Amino acid sequence: MTITEIYEQYKIMPNLQLHQLRVAAVAEQICESSNIPVDKNTIVLACLLHDMGNIIKSNFNNNLFGMTEEDKKYWEEIKQDFIKQYGDQEIMATLAILKELSIDNQIKEIIQSNDFSHICEIQGSDSIERKIVKYADLRVGPHGVLTLQERLDEASKRYGKWEDTKSSCCFEIEKQIFSHSSLKPEDITDESIKDRLEKLRNTKI
């Protein structure tokens, strides 16, 4: 199956599909610029699947994506179906879907530890794969690629402030990644990843 077919099978919202594709494209660009060995396939697949259950925490009343009332009703029904099938925790839903898809344990472990609450643990780990997946996720906002600071500012408005140490860990991950890269953080933009998106839609799982 292609990733597009999987998204359709699980009724993943279009904006959530695009988010995962963008995160995968950012990660792929980083992998291809790295001058140390990285497991690109694992990283890209983890990014393409990391938010499969995230409809569970979606709030359709904030109208972040300009949904009509009909759209909101439809996606709320899908959300309730997810909760009935997988429970009310988005990470548990994601992990259940990964199990259904027979996804490799390494990918499942990366996704399970990808929550922002683990950011300083990720920063201190020896896994460049975990760091690239988390960093790529941090660089993509609701409507496209942002700088790390823009993304942290945007997320804090939606989810509330967090400890300064977490922000410091984010920037340390950025330094660690780009110390082994031919790119600079500012080289990653919507323009730089746009040609990767269509190819990623055809990724086979």
C-alpha positions as CSV (number, residue, x, y, z in Angstrom):
1,M,0.0,0.0,0.0
2,T,1.1,3.6,-0.6
3,I,1.0,6.1,2.2
4,T,-1.9,7.9,0.3
5,E,-3.9,4.6,0.3
6,I,-3.2,4.2,4.1
7,Y,-4.4,7.8,4.8
8,E,-7.6,7.1,2.8
9,Q,-8.1,3.8,4.6
10,Y,-7.9,5.4,8.0
11,K,-9.8,8.6,7.0
12,I,-6.9,10.9,7.9
13,M,-7.9,14.5,7.6
14,P,-6.4,16.4,4.6
15,N,-4.6,18.9,6.8
16,L,-3.2,16.1,8.9
17,Q,-2.1,14.2,5.8
18,L,-0.3,17.3,4.6
19,H,1.3,17.9,7.9
20,Q,2.8,14.4,8.0
21,L,4.0,14.7,4.4
22,R,5.6,18.0,5.1
23,V,7.4,16.7,8.2
24,A,8.6,13.7,6.2
25,A,9.9,16.1,3.4
26,V,11.8,18.2,6.0
27,A,13.3,15.1,7.5
28,E,14.2,13.7,4.1
29,Q,16.0,16.9,3.1
30,I,17.9,16.8,6.4
31,C,18.9,13.2,5.9
32,E,20.2,13.8,2.4
33,S,22.4,16.6,3.7
34,S,23.8,14.7,6.6
35,N,27.5,13.9,6.6
36,I,27.0,11.1,9.2
37,P,25.1,7.8,8.7
38,V,21.4,8.1,9.2
39,D,18.6,5.6,8.6
40,K,16.6,7.7,6.1
41,N,14.0,5.0,5.5
42,T,13.1,4.7,9.2
43,I,13.1,8.4,9.7
44,V,10.8,9.1,6.7
45,L,8.3,6.4,7.5
46,A,8.2,7.5,11.2
47,C,7.4,11.0,10.0
48,L,4.7,9.8,7.5
49,L,2.9,7.9,10.3
50,H,3.6,9.9,13.5
51,D,0.2,11.6,13.8
52,M,-2.1,8.9,12.6
53,G,-4.3,9.1,15.7
54,N,-4.2,12.8,16.2
55,I,-7.8,13.5,15.1
56,I,-8.6,12.4,18.7
57,K,-7.2,15.6,20.1
58,S,-8.5,17.8,17.3
59,N,-10.8,20.8,18.2
60,F,-13.0,21.6,15.3
61,N,-14.4,24.7,16.9
62,N,-11.2,26.7,16.6
63,N,-11.7,26.7,12.9
64,L,-8.0,26.6,12.3
65,F,-8.5,25.3,8.8
66,G,-11.7,27.2,7.8
67,M,-14.0,24.2,7.9
68,T,-17.7,24.5,7.1
69,E,-20.2,23.3,9.6
70,E,-20.8,20.3,7.5
71,D,-17.1,19.5,7.5
72,K,-16.9,19.9,11.2
73,K,-19.9,17.5,11.7
74,Y,-18.3,14.9,9.4
75,W,-14.9,15.0,11.0
76,E,-16.4,15.0,14.5
77,E,-18.1,11.7,13.6
78,I,-14.8,10.3,12.4
79,K,-13.2,11.4,15.6
80,Q,-15.8,9.6,17.7
81,D,-15.3,6.5,15.6
82,F,-11.6,6.6,16.3
83,I,-12.3,7.0,20.1
84,K,-14.7,4.0,20.0
85,Q,-12.1,1.9,18.2
86,Y,-8.9,3.0,19.8
87,G,-9.7,4.9,23.0
88,D,-9.3,8.6,23.8
89,Q,-5.4,8.9,23.8
90,E,-4.0,9.9,20.4
91,I,-0.7,8.1,20.9
92,M,-2.4,4.9,21.8
93,A,-4.5,5.2,18.6
94,T,-1.4,5.8,16.6
95,L,0.4,2.8,18.0
96,A,-2.6,0.6,17.5
97,I,-2.7,1.6,13.8
98,L,1.0,1.0,13.5
99,K,0.4,-2.5,14.8
100,E,-2.4,-3.1,12.3
101,L,0.0,-2.0,9.6
102,S,2.8,-4.3,10.9
103,I,5.2,-1.4,11.2
104,D,8.7,-2.1,12.4
105,N,9.3,-1.8,16.1
106,Q,12.1,0.8,15.7
107,I,9.6,3.1,14.0
108,K,7.0,2.5,16.7
109,E,9.5,3.3,19.4
110,I,10.5,6.6,17.7
111,I,6.9,7.6,17.3
112,Q,6.0,6.6,20.9
113,S,8.7,8.8,22.3
114,N,8.1,11.7,19.9
115,D,5.8,13.7,22.2
116,F,7.0,17.2,23.1
117,S,7.2,16.1,26.8
118,H,10.2,13.9,25.9
119,I,12.1,16.7,24.1
120,C,15.0,16.9,26.5
121,E,15.3,13.1,26.6
122,I,15.5,13.2,22.8
123,Q,18.1,15.9,22.9
124,G,20.3,13.8,25.3
125,S,19.9,10.5,23.4
126,D,22.4,8.9,21.1
127,S,19.8,8.5,18.3
128,I,20.1,10.9,15.4
129,E,17.0,9.3,14.0
130,R,14.9,10.4,17.0
131,K,16.3,13.9,16.8
132,I,15.6,14.3,13.1
133,V,12.0,13.1,13.4
134,K,11.3,15.4,16.4
135,Y,13.0,18.3,14.8
136,A,11.2,17.9,11.5
137,D,7.9,17.8,13.4
138,L,8.9,21.0,15.2
139,R,9.6,22.8,11.9
140,V,6.1,22.3,10.5
141,G,3.2,24.4,11.6
142,P,-0.5,24.1,10.7
143,H,0.0,25.9,7.4
144,G,3.6,25.1,6.4
145,V,7.3,25.2,7.3
146,L,8.3,27.7,10.0
147,T,11.6,28.6,11.7
148,L,12.0,26.7,15.0
149,Q,11.3,29.9,17.0
150,E,8.2,30.7,15.0
151,R,6.9,27.1,15.5
152,L,7.5,27.3,19.3
153,D,5.8,30.7,19.5
154,E,2.8,29.3,17.4
155,A,2.6,26.1,19.6
156,S,2.7,28.0,22.8
157,K,-0.3,30.1,21.7
158,R,-2.3,27.0,21.0
159,Y,-1.1,24.8,23.9
160,G,0.2,27.2,26.5
161,K,3.7,28.0,27.8
162,W,6.2,25.4,28.8
163,E,9.5,25.5,30.8
164,D,12.4,27.4,29.2
165,T,14.4,24.2,29.5
166,K,12.2,22.5,26.9
167,S,12.8,25.4,24.4
168,S,16.5,25.2,25.1
169,C,16.5,21.4,24.3
170,C,14.8,22.2,21.0
171,F,17.5,24.6,20.0
172,E,20.2,22.2,21.1
173,I,18.7,19.5,18.9
174,E,18.8,22.0,16.0
175,K,22.5,22.6,16.7
176,Q,23.3,18.9,16.9
177,I,21.6,18.1,13.6
178,F,23.1,20.9,11.6
179,S,26.6,20.4,13.0
180,H,26.5,17.3,10.7
181,S,24.8,18.9,7.8
182,S,25.6,20.8,4.6
183,L,22.4,22.8,5.2
184,K,21.6,25.6,7.6
185,P,18.2,25.7,9.3
186,E,17.1,28.6,7.1
187,D,17.6,26.5,4.0
188,I,14.5,24.5,4.9
189,T,11.4,26.2,3.6
190,D,8.1,25.4,1.9
191,E,9.9,26.0,-1.4
192,S,12.7,23.6,-0.6
193,I,10.4,20.7,0.2
194,K,7.6,21.2,-2.3
195,D,8.9,18.9,-5.0
196,R,9.3,16.1,-2.4
197,L,5.6,15.9,-1.4
198,E,4.2,14.1,-4.4
199,K,6.9,11.5,-4.3
200,L,6.3,10.9,-0.6
201,R,2.6,10.4,-1.3
202,N,3.6,7.3,-3.3
203,T,5.8,5.9,-0.6
204,K,5.1,2.2,-0.1
205,I,4.6,0.8,3.4
